[in-house]
Amino acid sequence: MTDGTAVRRETSGDVVVLTMNRPERHNVLDAEMTDALVSETTALARDDTVRAVVLTAAGRHFSLGGPLDEFDDVLGGDDDTVRAHWLRRTEALATLVENLYTMPCPVIAAVHGQAAGAGFSLALACDLRIASDRAKFNFGYGALGSSTDGGMSWLLPRVLSPAKAVELLLEQPVLRAARAQAEGVVTTVVPAADLHERALEVATGLTRSARHSVTAAKRLVHDSAFVTLTEHMRNEHRVFAEGMLTDDMRHALAARRQGELPTFGNATTGPRSR
């Protein structure tokens, strides 16, 4: 049974848990699911009270990717109709992946069952991936005769390396949890019964860092691939200077003067008022 919503949102302290909630459809990324995730992630990116996000799923699988029934229906049209349909539908998927990747706070994928095709891409768009020992990461594209979607061919070489990404995309193995961890796709593997608790534990731990430190780390690492070292250091030092204006920085320095460790949690982290 589900509560009727495609995506369930729950809060645990400073952490928001987004649960894909179509277990009867194995959480395929049809229009309803994708649009609901876009709506939720867009709202989260604007919410300064959210310190970390966990993306997970109800039912047996994380997500089996694209809706095969929709593939069958659309392929009945002419070439222009098919092309136009998928260009339109993948725009929403692209927005979702970008939302996850650029989220100002850490995003953790808690993966059980299969993460296949675009479902695998969603996991790659997250900052950390924690998998149950029963999880499988399935490319699936070769079996369908299709190519990648959801940014997989861009994300995978950044999570791994370009050479390893090409190897896996050519061979398209089903990566069981242990191999996924060995290859570097997964950060941690835990027993299935412990997945939710472990993901929350990791997410909660990440909320203890100053918001500016976390946001800057994500932004700078992501941007570093597109600039020279000189340009990157210019950006890095500009962001460092911005951090000097945050209340978290003032709080941390005050704590050090008292011989204490700073605690950030719900501290305001924007530039102080002038």
C-alpha positions in Angstrom: 0.0 0.0 0.0 1.1 3.6 -0.7 -0.3 6.9 0.5 -1.2 8.0 -3.0 1.7 10.4 -3.6 4.5 9.6 -6.1 7.1 11.0 -3.7 6.9 11.0 0.1 8.8 13.7 2.0 9.7 13.3 5.6 11.9 15.3 8.0 14.3 14.0 10.5 16.0 16.9 12.3 17.8 18.9 9.6 17.6 16.0 7.1 14.9 15.6 4.5 14.2 12.1 3.3 12.6 11.8 -0.2 11.1 8.4 -0.9 10.1 7.4 -4.4 6.7 5.9 -3.6 5.4 3.8 -6.5 6.5 0.3 -5.4 3.9 -1.3 -7.6 5.6 0.2 -10.6 9.1 -0.3 -9.2 9.5 3.5 -9.0 10.0 3.9 -12.8 10.7 7.4 -13.9 7.4 8.1 -15.7 6.0 11.6 -16.1 4.3 11.5 -12.7 7.3 10.3 -10.7 9.8 12.6 -12.6 7.6 15.7 -12.2 7.1 15.0 -8.5 10.8 14.7 -7.9 11.5 17.8 -9.9 9.0 19.7 -7.8 10.4 18.4 -4.5 14.1 18.9 -5.3 13.4 22.4 -6.7 11.8 23.3 -3.4 14.6 21.8 -1.3 17.3 23.7 -3.2 15.6 26.9 -2.1 15.1 25.9 1.6 17.9 27.1 3.8 16.7 25.0 6.7 17.6 21.7 4.9 21.1 20.5 5.8 21.1 17.2 4.0 18.8 15.1 1.7 18.4 11.3 1.5 16.9 9.9 -1.7 15.5 6.4 -1.3 12.5 4.3 -2.5 9.6 2.2 -1.3 9.2 -1.4 -2.4 11.7 -3.9 -3.8 13.7 -1.6 -6.0 15.2 1.9 -6.0 14.1 2.5 -9.5 14.0 0.5 -12.7 14.5 3.5 -14.8 12.4 4.5 -17.8 8.8 3.3 -18.2 8.9 0.5 -20.7 5.1 0.6 -21.3 5.5 4.2 -22.4 8.3 3.1 -24.7 5.9 0.7 -26.4 3.1 3.2 -26.7 5.2 6.0 -28.2 7.0 3.8 -30.7 3.7 3.3 -32.5 4.1 6.9 -33.9 6.2 8.2 -36.8 9.8 9.1 -36.4 9.2 12.8 -35.8 6.6 12.1 -33.1 8.8 9.6 -31.3 11.8 12.0 -31.3 9.7 15.0 -30.2 8.1 13.0 -27.4 11.4 11.8 -25.9 13.1 15.1 -26.3 10.2 16.7 -24.3 10.1 14.0 -21.6 13.9 13.9 -21.1 13.9 17.7 -20.3 12.2 17.0 -17.0 14.7 14.2 -16.3 17.6 16.5 -17.0 16.1 19.1 -14.6 15.8 16.4 -11.9 19.4 15.3 -12.3 20.7 18.8 -12.3 18.7 19.6 -9.2 20.3 16.6 -7.3 23.8 17.4 -8.6 23.7 21.1 -7.8 21.8 20.9 -4.5 23.5 23.2 -2.0 23.5 20.6 0.7 24.8 16.9 0.6 22.5 14.4 -1.1 22.8 10.7 -0.3 21.3 7.9 -2.4 20.2 5.0 -0.2 19.9 2.2 -2.8 18.2 -1.2 -2.4 17.1 -3.6 -5.1 17.9 -2.4 -8.6 18.9 1.0 -9.7 18.6 0.6 -13.5 19.1 2.9 -16.4 17.9 6.4 -15.5 17.5 5.1 -11.9 21.2 4.4 -11.8 21.8 8.0 -13.2 19.8 9.4 -10.2 22.1 7.6 -7.8 25.2 8.9 -9.6 23.9 12.5 -9.4 23.9 12.2 -5.6 27.0 13.0 -3.6 27.2 9.7 -1.8 25.7 6.3 -2.5 25.0 3.9 0.3 23.8 0.5 -0.9 22.2 -2.5 0.8 24.1 -5.8 0.3 21.2 -6.8 -2.0 21.5 -3.8 -4.3 22.3 -4.0 -8.0 23.3 -1.3 -10.4 22.1 -2.2 -13.9 23.0 -0.2 -17.0 20.3 -1.9 -19.0 20.7 0.2 -22.1 22.4 -2.5 -24.2 19.6 -5.0 -23.5 17.1 -2.4 -24.9 19.3 -1.3 -27.8 19.3 2.3 -26.5 21.9 4.8 -25.3 22.3 6.4 -21.9 20.1 9.1 -20.4 19.8 11.1 -17.3 23.4 12.3 -17.7 24.9 8.9 -17.0 27.7 9.3 -19.7 28.7 12.6 -18.0 28.3 11.5 -14.4 29.9 8.1 -14.5 33.4 9.3 -15.6 33.3 11.9 -12.8 32.4 9.4 -10.2 35.0 6.9 -11.5 37.4 7.8 -14.4 36.8 8.3 -18.1 38.6 5.0 -18.9 36.6 3.0 -16.4 33.3 4.6 -17.4 33.9 3.6 -21.1 34.8 0.1 -20.0 31.6 -0.3 -18.0 29.4 1.4 -20.6 30.7 -1.0 -23.2 30.5 -4.1 -21.1 27.3 -3.0 -19.2 27.6 -5.5 -16.4 25.1 -5.7 -13.6 27.1 -4.4 -10.6 26.1 -6.2 -7.4 26.8 -4.2 -4.3 30.2 -5.6 -3.5 31.6 -5.0 -7.0 29.9 -1.5 -7.1 31.8 -0.7 -3.9 35.1 -2.1 -5.3 34.7 -0.1 -8.5 34.0 3.1 -6.6 30.4 3.5 -7.6 29.2 3.0 -4.0 30.6 4.6 -0.8 29.3 2.1 1.7 27.5 -1.3 1.7 25.3 -2.3 4.6 22.9 -5.1 5.4 19.5 -4.4 3.9 17.8 -4.0 7.3 20.3 -1.3 8.2 20.1 0.8 5.0 17.6 3.5 6.1 19.2 4.0 9.6 22.8 4.1 8.1 21.8 6.7 5.5 20.2 8.9 8.1 23.2 8.5 10.4 25.6 9.6 7.6 23.3 12.5 6.5 22.9 13.7 10.1 26.7 13.6 10.6 27.1 15.8 7.5 24.7 18.4 9.0 27.2 19.2 11.7 29.5 21.0 9.3 29.1 24.7 8.5 26.8 25.2 5.6 29.2 27.4 3.7 31.9 24.7 3.9 29.6 22.1 2.5 28.1 24.2 -0.3 31.5 25.6 -1.3 33.1 22.1 -1.4 30.4 20.8 -3.8 30.4 23.9 -6.0 34.2 24.2 -6.3 34.8 20.5 -7.0 32.0 20.4 -9.6 33.3 23.5 -11.3 37.0 22.6 -11.3 36.7 20.3 -14.4 35.9 23.3 -16.6 38.6 25.8 -15.7 42.4 26.1 -15.4 44.2 26.0 -12.1 44.7 29.7 -12.1 40.9 30.3 -12.8 40.0 27.8 -10.2 42.1 29.3 -7.4 40.6 32.7 -8.3 37.2 31.2 -7.7 38.3 29.3 -4.7 39.7 32.3 -3.0 36.6 34.4 -3.8 34.5 31.7 -2.1 36.9 31.6 0.8 36.5 35.4 1.3 32.7 35.0 1.2 33.0 32.4 4.0 34.8 34.9 6.2 31.5 36.9 6.2 29.3 34.1 7.6 28.0 33.8 11.1 29.3 30.3 11.2 32.8 31.6 10.8 32.4 34.1 13.6 30.8 31.4 15.8 33.7 29.0 15.1 36.3 31.6 16.0 34.5 32.5 19.2 34.3 28.9 20.2 38.0 28.5 19.6 38.8 31.5 21.8 36.8 29.7 24.6 38.7 26.4 24.0 35.5 24.8 22.7 34.5 23.0 19.5 32.0 24.9 17.4 28.5 23.3 16.8 26.8 24.5 13.7 23.5 22.7 13.3 20.8 25.4 12.7 23.2 28.4 12.9 22.6 31.1 10.3 25.3 30.9 7.6 24.6 33.7 5.2 26.6 36.9 5.1 26.0 38.9 8.3 23.9 42.1 8.1 25.7 45.3 7.6 
